[in-house]
Amino acid sequence: MAEPEVEAAWRAEFKRSGVTQTHDALSVGGFTDEKRQAAFRWLGDEAEAQRLQQQQTYHYIRWTFLIAVAVVIASLIAVGLSLLR
């Protein structure tokens, strides 16, 4: 494993390049073994971060939908009660 400072510099380089270019560079084989392993770790970390962000977005959308349904039901009850008077 590379020195922490070196790996931090590589991670910054990977971030500037982006996931697609880093993945493409791995396919071509232009990295040393240590840099290749660092790239795999970074890609894994990025995939995990993206998965967590998607999961949070899913929960937000789900709760928003449930609240909207509850508001519609409460509105229908209120309209029904107002019609009974």
CNS distance restraints for C-alpha pairs under 8 A (distance, minus, plus):
assign (resid   1 and name CA) (resid  34 and name CA) 6.15 0.50 0.50
assign (resid   2 and name CA) (resid   6 and name CA) 6.32 0.50 0.50
assign (resid   2 and name CA) (resid   7 and name CA) 6.00 0.50 0.50
assign (resid   2 and name CA) (resid  34 and name CA) 6.23 0.50 0.50
assign (resid   2 and name CA) (resid  35 and name CA) 7.89 0.50 0.50
assign (resid   3 and name CA) (resid   7 and name CA) 6.18 0.50 0.50
assign (resid   4 and name CA) (resid   8 and name CA) 5.99 0.50 0.50
assign (resid   5 and name CA) (resid   9 and name CA) 6.26 0.50 0.50
assign (resid   6 and name CA) (resid  10 and name CA) 6.26 0.50 0.50
assign (resid   7 and name CA) (resid  11 and name CA) 6.05 0.50 0.50
assign (resid   7 and name CA) (resid  35 and name CA) 7.69 0.50 0.50
assign (resid   7 and name CA) (resid  38 and name CA) 6.66 0.50 0.50
assign (resid   8 and name CA) (resid  12 and name CA) 6.20 0.50 0.50
assign (resid   9 and name CA) (resid  13 and name CA) 6.23 0.50 0.50
assign (resid  10 and name CA) (resid  14 and name CA) 6.10 0.50 0.50
assign (resid  10 and name CA) (resid  35 and name CA) 7.23 0.50 0.50
assign (resid  10 and name CA) (resid  38 and name CA) 7.46 0.50 0.50
assign (resid  10 and name CA) (resid  39 and name CA) 7.86 0.50 0.50
assign (resid  11 and name CA) (resid  15 and name CA) 6.07 0.50 0.50
assign (resid  11 and name CA) (resid  38 and name CA) 7.50 0.50 0.50
assign (resid  11 and name CA) (resid  39 and name CA) 7.42 0.50 0.50
assign (resid  11 and name CA) (resid  42 and name CA) 6.61 0.50 0.50
assign (resid  12 and name CA) (resid  16 and name CA) 6.23 0.50 0.50
assign (resid  13 and name CA) (resid  17 and name CA) 6.16 0.50 0.50
assign (resid  14 and name CA) (resid  18 and name CA) 5.91 0.50 0.50
assign (resid  14 and name CA) (resid  19 and name CA) 7.26 0.50 0.50
assign (resid  14 and name CA) (resid  22 and name CA) 6.06 0.50 0.50
assign (resid  14 and name CA) (resid  39 and name CA) 7.21 0.50 0.50
assign (resid  14 and name CA) (resid  42 and name CA) 7.69 0.50 0.50
assign (resid  15 and name CA) (resid  19 and name CA) 7.32 0.50 0.50
assign (resid  17 and name CA) (resid  21 and name CA) 5.80 0.50 0.50
assign (resid  17 and name CA) (resid  22 and name CA) 6.35 0.50 0.50
assign (resid  18 and name CA) (resid  22 and name CA) 6.14 0.50 0.50
assign (resid  19 and name CA) (resid  23 and name CA) 6.02 0.50 0.50
assign (resid  19 and name CA) (resid  43 and name CA) 6.79 0.50 0.50
assign (resid  19 and name CA) (resid  46 and name CA) 7.90 0.50 0.50
assign (resid  20 and name CA) (resid  24 and name CA) 6.11 0.50 0.50
assign (resid  21 and name CA) (resid  25 and name CA) 6.03 0.50 0.50
assign (resid  22 and name CA) (resid  26 and name CA) 6.26 0.50 0.50
assign (resid  22 and name CA) (resid  39 and name CA) 7.18 0.50 0.50
assign (resid  23 and name CA) (resid  27 and name CA) 6.40 0.50 0.50
assign (resid  23 and name CA) (resid  43 and name CA) 7.87 0.50 0.50
assign (resid  24 and name CA) (resid  28 and name CA) 6.39 0.50 0.50
assign (resid  25 and name CA) (resid  29 and name CA) 6.22 0.50 0.50
assign (resid  25 and name CA) (resid  30 and name CA) 6.10 0.50 0.50
assign (resid  25 and name CA) (resid  31 and name CA) 7.53 0.50 0.50
assign (resid  26 and name CA) (resid  30 and name CA) 6.70 0.50 0.50
assign (resid  26 and name CA) (resid  31 and name CA) 6.90 0.50 0.50
assign (resid  26 and name CA) (resid  36 and name CA) 6.80 0.50 0.50
assign (resid  26 and name CA) (resid  39 and name CA) 7.75 0.50 0.50
assign (resid  31 and name CA) (resid  35 and name CA) 5.69 0.50 0.50
assign (resid  31 and name CA) (resid  36 and name CA) 5.39 0.50 0.50
assign (resid  32 and name CA) (resid  36 and name CA) 5.87 0.50 0.50
assign (resid  33 and name CA) (resid  37 and name CA) 6.21 0.50 0.50
assign (resid  34 and name CA) (resid  38 and name CA) 6.23 0.50 0.50
assign (resid  35 and name CA) (resid  39 and name CA) 6.06 0.50 0.50
assign (resid  36 and name CA) (resid  40 and name CA) 6.30 0.50 0.50
assign (resid  37 and name CA) (resid  41 and name CA) 6.27 0.50 0.50
assign (resid  38 and name CA) (resid  42 and name CA) 6.09 0.50 0.50
assign (resid  39 and name CA) (resid  43 and name CA) 6.03 0.50 0.50
assign (resid  40 and name CA) (resid  44 and name CA) 6.14 0.50 0.50
assign (resid  41 and name CA) (resid  45 and name CA) 6.18 0.50 0.50
assign (resid  42 and name CA) (resid  46 and name CA) 6.09 0.50 0.50
assign (resid  43 and name CA) (resid  47 and name CA) 6.09 0.50 0.50
assign (resid  44 and name CA) (resid  48 and name CA) 6.18 0.50 0.50
assign (resid  45 and name CA) (resid  49 and name CA) 6.16 0.50 0.50
assign (resid  46 and name CA) (resid  50 and name CA) 6.15 0.50 0.50
assign (resid  47 and name CA) (resid  51 and name CA) 6.13 0.50 0.50
assign (resid  48 and name CA) (resid  52 and name CA) 6.20 0.50 0.50
assign (resid  49 and name CA) (resid  53 and name CA) 6.21 0.50 0.50
assign (resid  50 and name CA) (resid  54 and name CA) 6.17 0.50 0.50
assign (resid  51 and name CA) (resid  55 and name CA) 6.13 0.50 0.50
assign (resid  52 and name CA) (resid  56 and name CA) 6.19 0.50 0.50
assign (resid  53 and name CA) (resid  57 and name CA) 6.20 0.50 0.50
assign (resid  54 and name CA) (resid  58 and name CA) 6.10 0.50 0.50
assign (resid  55 and name CA) (resid  59 and name CA) 6.33 0.50 0.50
assign (resid  56 and name CA) (resid  60 and name CA) 6.22 0.50 0.50
assign (resid  57 and name CA) (resid  61 and name CA) 6.19 0.50 0.50
assign (resid  58 and name CA) (resid  62 and name CA) 6.07 0.50 0.50
assign (resid  59 and name CA) (resid  63 and name CA) 6.14 0.50 0.50
assign (resid  60 and name CA) (resid  64 and name CA) 6.10 0.50 0.50
assign (resid  61 and name CA) (resid  65 and name CA) 6.11 0.50 0.50
assign (resid  62 and name CA) (resid  66 and name CA) 6.26 0.50 0.50
assign (resid  63 and name CA) (resid  67 and name CA) 6.12 0.50 0.50
assign (resid  64 and name CA) (resid  68 and name CA) 6.17 0.50 0.50
assign (resid  65 and name CA) (resid  69 and name CA) 6.23 0.50 0.50
assign (resid  66 and name CA) (resid  70 and name CA) 6.19 0.50 0.50
assign (resid  67 and name CA) (resid  71 and name CA) 6.17 0.50 0.50
assign (resid  68 and name CA) (resid  72 and name CA) 6.28 0.50 0.50
assign (resid  69 and name CA) (resid  73 and name CA) 6.22 0.50 0.50
assign (resid  70 and name CA) (resid  74 and name CA) 6.09 0.50 0.50
assign (resid  71 and name CA) (resid  75 and name CA) 6.02 0.50 0.50
assign (resid  72 and name CA) (resid  76 and name CA) 6.17 0.50 0.50
assign (resid  73 and name CA) (resid  77 and name CA) 6.25 0.50 0.50
assign (resid  74 and name CA) (resid  78 and name CA) 6.15 0.50 0.50
assign (resid  75 and name CA) (resid  79 and name CA) 6.12 0.50 0.50
assign (resid  76 and name CA) (resid  80 and name CA) 6.03 0.50 0.50
assign (resid  77 and name CA) (resid  81 and name CA) 6.11 0.50 0.50
assign (resid  78 and name CA) (resid  82 and name CA) 6.14 0.50 0.50
assign (resid  79 and name CA) (resid  83 and name CA) 6.23 0.50 0.50
assign (resid  80 and name CA) (resid  84 and name CA) 6.54 0.50 0.50
assign (resid  81 and name CA) (resid  85 and name CA) 7.01 0.50 0.50
